[in-house]
């Protein structure tokens, strides 16, 4: 049998190893967090009600997994209920969005997005974000916001098919594609394109850094 001294020495060795591993893991997590903080913040804009759940939840998850912080904005900070029942409490009012703190603005679709089609605050956010060099994105019915802000004229763009004439009327080149990338402007045509749409935004952000 091992002597008491040897046994104590072995146990202390295991404890020391475990503590070292724990500290190493903690340092790795801290490094990950620091890396995430450096990537920047993405503003996601949802309607006061009836945003499309997948178009918010899927991109949000992918943005966060890619190392971006997501801040949710709406007309107010009251609870917004999605078309499929998701309940989201916005972090801030859209009118208080400080664009200099963000790398991208993503307008979430759903029937509620029509609320912002002619909303002066939303249109101002879209145009100012583009002027400041941000990535500006919209999906489903929300690309009409970008069209009405004058951002889609002469550019390839997509939207939920029921609103295609509104894009065309503003000079956009409607393609019916799942996702269209026109420089820093990204549009998606509906919930089935949510994942592809989010990945296009992430790619555009990474390319901006190169």
C-alpha positions in Angstrom: 0.0 0.0 0.0 1.1 3.6 -0.6 2.5 5.3 2.5 0.4 8.2 3.9 3.0 10.8 2.7 3.0 9.4 -0.9 -0.8 9.3 -0.9 -1.1 12.9 0.3 1.5 14.0 -2.3 -0.5 12.2 -5.1 -3.8 13.8 -3.9 -2.2 17.3 -3.8 -0.9 16.7 -7.3 -4.4 15.9 -8.5 -5.8 19.0 -6.8 -3.1 21.2 -8.2 -3.7 19.8 -11.7 -7.5 20.4 -11.4 -7.0 23.9 -10.2 -4.6 24.6 -13.0 -7.1 23.2 -15.5 -9.9 25.3 -14.0 -7.8 28.4 -14.2 -6.8 27.6 -17.8 -10.5 27.1 -18.7 -11.4 30.3 -17.1 -8.7 32.2 -19.0 -10.0 30.6 -22.3 -13.5 31.7 -21.5 -12.3 35.2 -20.6 -10.3 35.4 -23.9 -13.5 34.3 -25.8 -15.5 37.0 -24.0 -12.8 39.6 -24.9 -12.9 38.5 -28.5 -16.7 38.7 -28.6 -16.6 42.3 -27.2 -14.2 43.4 -30.0 -16.6 42.3 -32.8 -19.1 44.9 -32.1 -22.9 45.3 -31.6 -25.7 44.6 -34.0 -29.0 46.4 -33.6 -32.1 44.3 -34.4 -35.3 46.2 -35.0 -38.6 44.5 -34.3 -42.2 45.8 -34.7 -44.3 46.7 -31.7 -46.1 43.4 -32.4 -46.3 40.7 -35.1 -42.6 40.5 -36.0 -41.7 37.2 -37.6 -40.3 34.9 -34.9 -37.7 33.0 -37.0 -36.4 36.2 -38.6 -35.5 37.5 -35.1 -34.6 34.3 -33.2 -32.5 32.6 -35.9 -30.2 35.5 -36.8 -29.9 36.6 -33.2 -28.6 33.2 -32.2 -26.1 33.1 -35.2 -24.9 36.7 -34.5 -24.2 35.8 -30.9 -22.5 32.6 -31.8 -20.3 34.6 -34.2 -19.2 36.9 -31.4 -21.5 39.9 -31.8 -23.6 41.5 -29.1 -27.2 41.9 -30.1 -29.3 44.8 -28.8 -33.1 44.7 -29.7 -34.9 47.9 -30.5 -38.6 48.7 -31.1 -41.0 51.7 -31.1 -41.2 51.3 -27.3 -39.7 48.9 -24.7 -43.1 47.2 -24.1 -43.3 43.4 -24.7 -43.7 42.6 -28.4 -45.4 39.4 -29.4 -44.3 37.6 -32.6 -46.6 36.1 -35.2 -45.9 32.6 -33.8 -46.1 33.7 -30.1 -42.5 34.6 -29.1 -42.4 37.3 -26.5 -39.6 39.8 -26.6 -38.9 42.8 -24.4 -36.9 45.3 -26.5 -33.7 46.6 -24.8 -34.2 50.2 -26.1 -36.5 52.5 -28.1 -35.6 52.9 -31.7 -35.5 56.6 -31.3 -32.6 56.2 -28.9 -30.5 54.1 -31.2 -26.9 55.5 -31.2 -25.6 54.3 -34.5 -21.9 55.1 -33.7 -22.0 52.2 -31.2 -23.1 49.6 -33.8 -21.7 47.8 -36.8 -25.0 46.8 -38.4 -28.7 47.4 -38.3 -31.1 44.5 -39.1 -34.8 45.2 -39.6 -36.8 42.1 -38.8 -39.8 41.3 -40.9 -43.3 40.0 -40.3 -46.6 41.7 -40.9 -45.8 44.1 -38.1 -42.9 45.5 -40.1 -45.4 47.5 -42.2 -45.5 49.7 -39.1 -42.1 51.1 -40.1 -42.7 51.5 -43.8 -43.4 55.2 -43.5 -42.1 55.7 -40.0 -39.7 58.8 -40.0 -37.6 57.4 -37.2 -37.1 54.0 -38.9 -36.4 55.6 -42.3 -33.9 58.0 -40.6 -32.1 55.1 -38.9 -31.8 53.2 -42.2 -30.5 56.1 -44.2 -28.1 57.3 -41.4 -26.8 53.8 -40.8 -25.9 53.5 -44.5 -24.3 56.9 -44.6 -22.2 56.0 -41.6 -20.8 52.9 -43.3 -22.8 50.3 -41.4 -24.2 47.1 -42.8 -27.9 47.6 -43.3 -30.2 44.6 -43.6 -33.9 43.8 -43.8 -35.9 40.6 -44.4 -39.4 39.6 -45.4 -41.6 42.8 -45.5 -38.9 45.0 -43.9 -36.9 45.7 -47.2 -39.7 48.1 -48.0 -38.3 50.3 -45.2 -34.9 50.4 -47.0 -36.7 51.1 -50.3 -38.6 54.0 -48.8 -35.4 55.3 -47.3 -34.0 55.6 -50.8 -31.4 52.8 -50.3 -32.4 50.3 -52.9 -32.7 52.4 -56.1 -30.6 50.7 -58.8 -29.7 47.8 -56.5 -30.6 44.1 -56.6 -32.9 43.4 -53.8 -35.5 40.9 -52.6 -38.6 41.0 -50.4 -41.6 38.9 -49.5 -43.4 38.5 -52.8 -46.5 40.4 -51.8 -44.4 43.6 -51.5 -42.3 43.3 -54.6 -44.1 46.1 -56.4 -43.2 48.5 -53.6 -39.5 47.8 -54.1 -39.8 48.2 -57.9 -41.7 51.5 -57.5 -38.6 52.8 -55.6 -36.2 51.7 -58.3 -35.0 48.5 -56.9 -34.1 45.5 -59.1 -36.3 42.9 -57.6 -34.8 39.4 -58.0 -37.1 37.1 -55.9 -33.9 35.4 -54.6 -33.7 34.1 -51.0 -31.0 36.7 -50.1 -29.5 39.6 -52.1 -26.2 41.3 -51.2 -25.6 44.7 -52.7 -22.5 46.0 -51.0 -23.4 46.8 -47.4 -27.1 46.3 -48.1 -28.6 42.9 -47.5 -32.2 41.8 -48.1 -34.0 38.5 -47.5 -37.3 37.3 -48.7 -38.8 35.6 -45.7 -38.5 33.2 -42.7 -37.2 30.3 -44.7 -34.2 32.4 -45.6 -33.5 33.6 -42.1 -30.3 31.5 -41.6 -28.9 32.3 -45.0 -29.7 36.0 -44.4 -27.9 36.0 -41.1 -24.8 34.3 -42.5 -24.7 36.9 -45.3 -24.7 39.7 -42.7 -21.9 38.1 -40.7 -19.9 37.6 -43.9 -20.4 41.2 -44.9 -19.2 42.4 -41.5 -16.1 40.1 -41.6 -15.3 41.4 -45.1 -15.5 45.0 -43.9 -12.7 44.3 -41.4 -10.3 43.0 -44.1 
